[in-house]
Amino acid sequence: MMPIYFGVDDENEGLCSGTENCWAINAKASQEDIDSSLAFLEWCITDDAAKTVFNEEMGFTMNFDTFTGDFASQNPFGAAAQELVADGKTSVEWAFNATPNVDTWRQGVVDALITYTANGQTDDDWAAVVSAFVDGWGTQWELAHEEAATEAE
């Protein structure tokens, strides 16, 4: 989770959070392996010992309805995100793996956020965060399309 410039109706937005990873099962695996994988994933989200590992030892915030009560997130960021949702704020989800040149763009945003935080959160440094996000995206978008056009020739 990270603060991230959204630019539209920011007062009603929650935290920006997400992951670039997900659980998946290879449809081309043997049925036995598919069934075993499904059973394992079911165990991960329903077994108390497994939920304790995810919640307490790993500090994850799990997005399953089995992670409530004693298994609600103990991660302060997760708790803050859940509180914002309870207050009617909209969580902003990301899917950076669809971003052109994601690593270069993201590094620019992270660098700008580090500078903003280290320098006492000045207006100029926040403007640099906005620029890294918006202008950096535009630059990477243009580069990706130039590469695609070159490959098409």
LUMKOL-241259 format. One line per 4 residues: number of its first residue (from 1); their letters; for each residue x, y, z of N, C-alpha, C, CB. Coordinates in steps of 0.05 Angstrom, whole numbers, plus 5000, padded with zeros to 4 digits. Glycine has a CB too. Layout:
REM LUMKOL-241259
NUM	A	X,Y,Z,X,Y,Z,X,Y,Z,X,Y,Z ~ ...
REM end
This chain:
REM LUMKOL-241259
1	MMPI	5017,4977,5000,5000,5000,5000,5018,5024,5000,4981,5000,5024 ~ 5009,5044,4986,5025,5068,4985,5007,5092,4978,5048,5066,4964 ~ 5015,5116,4987,5000,5139,4978,5007,5143,4948,5007,5165,4994 ~ 4987,5150,4933,4992,5152,4904,4973,5174,4893,4987,5125,4890
5	YFGV	4984,5189,4876,4968,5211,4864,4946,5198,4847,4986,5230,4847 ~ 4921,5206,4852,4899,5196,4837,4887,5218,4819,4877,5185,4855 ~ 4885,5242,4830,4877,5265,4814,4848,5270,4810,4889,5263,4788 ~ 4831,5251,4818,4802,5255,4814,4788,5247,4840,4791,5237,4791
9	DDEN	4774,5266,4852,4758,5261,4876,4775,5248,4898,4734,5243,4869 ~ 4799,5259,4903,4817,5247,4922,4805,5245,4951,4843,5263,4923 ~ 4787,5263,4957,4775,5263,4984,4760,5237,4990,4757,5287,4988 ~ 4750,5224,4969,4734,5200,4973,4749,5174,4967,4710,5201,4957
13	EGLC	4775,5176,4963,4791,5153,4957,4804,5142,4982,4813,5160,4936 ~ 4806,5116,4983,4821,5103,5005,4850,5099,4997,4808,5075,5012 ~ 4862,5079,5009,4890,5074,5002,4892,5060,4975,4903,5056,5023 ~ 4914,5064,4962,4919,5050,4937,4934,5025,4945,4936,5068,4917
17	SGTE	4923,5003,4937,4935,4978,4946,4930,4956,4925,4925,4968,4973 ~ 4947,4937,4925,4943,4915,4906,4968,4897,4906,4938,4926,4878 ~ 4968,4880,4888,4991,4862,4885,4994,4855,4856,4986,4836,4902 ~ 5018,4849,4849,5023,4840,4822,5024,4810,4820,5050,4851,4812
21	NCWA	5018,4797,4842,5018,4768,4843,4991,4757,4851,5040,4758,4863 ~ 4985,4734,4842,4960,4722,4850,4963,4692,4851,4937,4729,4830 ~ 4944,4679,4863,4944,4650,4863,4932,4639,4838,4929,4639,4888 ~ 4945,4620,4826,4935,4609,4801,4941,4579,4800,4946,4624,4776
25	INAK	4925,4565,4784,4930,4537,4780,4931,4532,4750,4907,4519,4794 ~ 4951,4518,4742,4956,4512,4714,4934,4494,4703,4984,4500,4709 ~ 4918,4503,4685,4896,4487,4674,4906,4463,4658,4878,4504,4656 ~ 4932,4464,4651,4943,4442,4635,4956,4420,4653,4964,4452,4615
29	ASQE	4955,4425,4679,4966,4404,4698,4947,4380,4698,4970,4416,4726 ~ 4956,4359,4710,4939,4335,4712,4916,4342,4731,4956,4311,4723 ~ 4894,4328,4728,4871,4333,4745,4878,4328,4775,4847,4315,4737 ~ 4895,4308,4780,4904,4303,4807,4918,4327,4819,4922,4278,4808
33	DIDS	4936,4339,4803,4951,4363,4812,4932,4387,4816,4974,4370,4793 ~ 4913,4390,4798,4894,4412,4800,4878,4408,4826,4875,4412,4775 ~ 4868,4384,4830,4852,4379,4854,4868,4384,4880,4841,4351,4854 ~ 4893,4375,4880,4911,4379,4903,4916,4408,4908,4937,4364,4899
37	SLAF	4920,4423,4886,4925,4452,4889,4901,4466,4900,4933,4464,4861 ~ 4877,4459,4889,4853,4471,4899,4848,4465,4929,4828,4461,4883 ~ 4854,4441,4937,4851,4433,4965,4870,4449,4982,4856,4403,4969 ~ 4895,4453,4973,4915,4468,4988,4906,4497,4991,4942,4467,4974
41	LEWC	4897,4509,4969,4888,4537,4971,4864,4540,4989,4881,4548,4943 ~ 4846,4521,4988,4823,4522,5006,4832,4520,5035,4803,4498,5000 ~ 4852,4503,5041,4863,4500,5068,4875,4527,5076,4884,4478,5069 ~ 4889,4540,5058,4903,4566,5065,4883,4587,5076,4916,4577,5040
45	ITDD	4859,4587,5065,4840,4608,5074,4819,4599,5093,4827,4619,5050 ~ 4819,4573,5101,4798,4564,5119,4810,4552,5145,4781,4543,5106 ~ 4834,4542,5145,4846,4529,5168,4856,4550,5187,4868,4510,5160 ~ 4850,4548,5213,4858,4567,5233,4888,4570,5234,4847,4560,5260
49	AAKT	4903,4548,5233,4932,4549,5234,4943,4564,5210,4944,4521,5236 ~ 4932,4559,5187,4942,4573,5162,4935,4602,5164,4929,4560,5137 ~ 4911,4609,5173,4903,4637,5175,4920,4652,5195,4873,4639,5183 ~ 4928,4638,5216,4946,4651,5236,4973,4657,5223,4950,4632,5260
53	VFNE	4983,4639,5207,5009,4644,5194,5007,4668,5175,5018,4619,5177 ~ 4986,4669,5159,4983,4692,5140,4979,4718,5156,4959,4687,5122 ~ 4963,4718,5176,4956,4742,5191,4977,4751,5210,4930,4737,5205 ~ 4986,4733,5228,5004,4741,5249,5034,4740,5241,4999,4725,5273
57	EMGF	5042,4718,5229,5070,4714,5223,5079,4729,5198,5076,4685,5220 ~ 5062,4729,5177,5069,4742,5152,5059,4771,5151,5058,4727,5129 ~ 5040,4778,5167,5029,4806,5168,5012,4813,5144,5051,4825,5170 ~ 5002,4793,5130,4985,4798,5106,4958,4808,5114,4983,4773,5089
61	TMNF	4946,4823,5096,4918,4830,5097,4905,4813,5075,4913,4861,5093 ~ 4889,4794,5084,4877,4775,5065,4849,4784,5057,4876,4747,5077 ~ 4843,4783,5032,4817,4792,5022,4797,4769,5018,4821,4806,4995 ~ 4794,4754,5040,4775,4732,5040,4757,4735,5064,4789,4704,5040
65	DTFT	4732,4727,5061,4713,4731,5083,4718,4712,5107,4685,4727,5074 ~ 4738,4695,5105,4746,4678,5127,4766,4692,5145,4758,4652,5117 ~ 4775,4715,5138,4795,4730,5154,4781,4753,5168,4818,4741,5136 ~ 4764,4746,5187,4749,4765,5204,4753,4757,5233,4719,4766,5196
69	GDFA	4743,4774,5251,4744,4767,5279,4773,4764,5288,4729,4742,5286 ~ 4780,4741,5300,4807,4736,5309,4827,4736,5287,4808,4710,5324 ~ 4818,4733,5262,4836,4732,5239,4836,4757,5222,4829,4708,5222 ~ 4823,4778,5232,4824,4804,5218,4853,4814,5218,4805,4825,5232
73	SQNP	4859,4829,5198,4887,4839,5195,4897,4853,5220,4888,4858,5171 ~ 4921,4846,5228,4935,4860,5249,4955,4879,5238,4949,4840,5268 ~ 4958,4879,5211,4976,4897,5197,4963,4925,5199,4981,4888,5168 ~ 4978,4945,5210,4966,4972,5212,4957,4984,5186,4986,4991,5226
77	FGAA	4971,4978,5164,4963,4989,5138,4937,4975,5130,4984,4984,5117 ~ 4935,4949,5134,4910,4935,5127,4887,4945,5144,4914,4905,5132 ~ 4892,4949,5169,4870,4959,5187,4862,4987,5178,4880,4960,5216 ~ 4881,5004,5170,4874,5031,5160,4858,5029,5134,4899,5048,5156
81	AQEL	4866,5011,5117,4851,5008,5092,4822,4999,5097,4865,4988,5073 ~ 4819,4979,5115,4793,4969,5122,4776,4991,5135,4795,4945,5140 ~ 4788,5008,5151,4773,5030,5164,4764,5050,5143,4791,5044,5185 ~ 4781,5056,5123,4773,5074,5102,4750,5063,5086,4797,5080,5084
85	VADG	4750,5037,5080,4728,5025,5066,4703,5026,5082,4735,4995,5059 ~ 4705,5021,5109,4682,5022,5127,4670,5050,5127,4690,5013,5155 ~ 4687,5070,5124,4679,5098,5123,4668,5107,5096,4701,5117,5131 ~ 4666,5088,5077,4655,5094,5051,4675,5103,5030,4634,5115,5054
89	KTSV	4700,5102,5036,4721,5110,5017,4725,5087,4997,4748,5117,5031 ~ 4734,5094,4973,4738,5074,4952,4768,5067,4951,4728,5084,4925 ~ 4774,5042,4954,4802,5034,4952,4810,5035,4922,4807,5005,4963 ~ 4834,5045,4917,4844,5048,4890,4862,5024,4885,4859,5075,4886
93	EWAF	4853,5006,4868,4869,4982,4862,4888,4988,4839,4851,4958,4856 ~ 4911,4975,4839,4929,4979,4817,4934,4952,4803,4955,4990,4827 ~ 4942,4955,4779,4950,4932,4763,4975,4940,4747,4927,4922,4743 ~ 4997,4943,4761,5021,4953,4749,5032,4935,4727,5042,4958,4770
97	NATP	5025,4910,4727,5036,4893,4706,5024,4900,4679,5030,4864,4712 ~ 5005,4918,4677,4994,4927,4652,5006,4954,4645,4964,4930,4653 ~ 5024,4964,4661,5037,4990,4657,5060,4987,4637,5047,5002,4683 ~ 5062,5006,4617,5084,5004,4599,5110,5010,4614,5081,5024,4576
101	NVDT	5131,4994,4610,5157,4997,4622,5154,5001,4653,5172,5021,4610 ~ 5139,4983,4665,5131,4986,4693,5154,4991,4712,5116,4962,4702 ~ 5176,4977,4709,5198,4981,4728,5210,5008,4727,5219,4960,4723 ~ 5213,5019,4704,5225,5046,4701,5205,5067,4712,5231,5052,4671
105	WRQG	5180,5065,4705,5160,5084,4714,5158,5082,4744,5133,5078,4701 ~ 5155,5059,4755,5151,5055,4784,5176,5066,4799,5146,5026,4791 ~ 5200,5061,4789,5223,5071,4803,5223,5101,4805,5249,5061,4789 ~ 5214,5114,4784,5212,5144,4784,5192,5153,4806,5204,5154,4757
109	VVDA	5170,5139,4808,5150,5146,4828,5161,5141,4856,5124,5130,4824 ~ 5174,5118,4860,5185,5112,4886,5207,5132,4894,5197,5083,4886 ~ 5225,5139,4875,5246,5158,4881,5234,5185,4889,5264,5162,4856 ~ 5213,5194,4875,5200,5219,4882,5187,5218,4909,5180,5227,4860
113	LITY	5174,5195,4916,5162,5192,4942,5183,5192,4965,5146,5166,4943 ~ 5205,5180,4960,5227,5180,4980,5237,5208,4985,5250,5161,4971 ~ 5241,5223,4963,5250,5251,4966,5229,5267,4981,5255,5263,4938 ~ 5204,5264,4974,5181,5278,4987,5181,5273,5017,5154,5270,4974
117	TANG	5184,5247,5024,5184,5240,5052,5209,5250,5067,5182,5209,5055 ~ 5232,5247,5055,5257,5255,5068,5259,5285,5071,5280,5245,5052 ~ 5247,5301,5053,5250,5330,5054,5228,5344,5070,5251,5341,5027 ~ 5212,5329,5085,5192,5342,5101,5166,5348,5087,5203,5368,5112
121	QTDD	5162,5334,5065,5136,5336,5051,5129,5364,5041,5114,5325,5068 ~ 5148,5376,5026,5144,5403,5015,5126,5402,4991,5171,5415,5008 ~ 5114,5425,4984,5097,5427,4961,5112,5421,4935,5084,5455,4959 ~ 5137,5431,4934,5153,5426,4910,5159,5396,4906,5180,5442,4911
125	DWAA	5165,5383,4929,5170,5354,4927,5145,5339,4920,5182,5344,4953 ~ 5121,5348,4929,5096,5334,4922,5091,5339,4892,5072,5345,4938 ~ 5097,5362,4882,5094,5367,4853,5112,5348,4837,5102,5397,4846 ~ 5136,5341,4848,5153,5322,4834,5141,5294,4835,5181,5322,4848
129	VVSA	5127,5287,4856,5113,5261,4857,5091,5260,4836,5100,5256,4886 ~ 5076,5282,4834,5054,5283,4814,5067,5281,4786,5038,5309,4816 ~ 5089,5295,4781,5102,5294,4755,5113,5266,4749,5124,5315,4754 ~ 5125,5254,4769,5136,5227,4765,5113,5207,4758,5151,5217,4790
133	FVDG	5091,5211,4770,5068,5193,4765,5056,5199,4737,5047,5196,4787 ~ 5048,5224,4733,5034,5231,4709,5052,5233,4685,5019,5257,4713 ~ 5073,5250,4687,5091,5254,4664,5107,5229,4658,5109,5277,4669 ~ 5115,5215,4680,5130,5190,4677,5114,5169,4662,5139,5179,4704
137	WGTQ	5088,5167,4669,5070,5149,4655,5069,5156,4625,5042,5149,4667 ~ 5065,5182,4620,5063,5191,4592,5088,5184,4576,5058,5221,4591 ~ 5111,5189,4588,5137,5183,4575,5139,5153,4569,5160,5191,4592 ~ 5132,5136,4589,5134,5107,4584,5114,5098,4564,5131,5092,4611
141	WELA	5090,5110,4564,5070,5103,4544,5079,5109,4516,5043,5119,4550 ~ 5091,5133,4513,5102,5140,4486,5124,5121,4478,5112,5169,4487 ~ 5142,5115,4496,5164,5097,4489,5153,5069,4481,5183,5094,4513 ~ 5133,5060,4496,5122,5033,4489,5109,5033,4462,5102,5025,4510
145	HEEA	5096,5055,4455,5083,5057,4428,5104,5061,4406,5063,5079,4428 ~ 5125,5075,4412,5147,5078,4392,5159,5051,4386,5168,5098,4402 ~ 5164,5035,4408,5175,5008,4405,5157,4991,4388,5180,4995,4432 ~ 5131,4992,4394,5111,4976,4379,5111,4984,4349,5083,4979,4391
149	ATEA	5112,5010,4344,5112,5019,4316,5137,5010,4301,5110,5050,4315 ~ 5160,5012,4315,5185,5003,4303,5184,4973,4297,5209,5009,4322 ~ 5173,4957,4315,5172,4928,4311,5153,4922,4288,5162,4914,4336 ~ 5132,4938,4284,5113,4933,4262,5124,4939,4235,5088,4950,4267
153	E	5145,4955,4234,5157,4963,4208,5172,4940,4196,5175,4986,4210
REM end
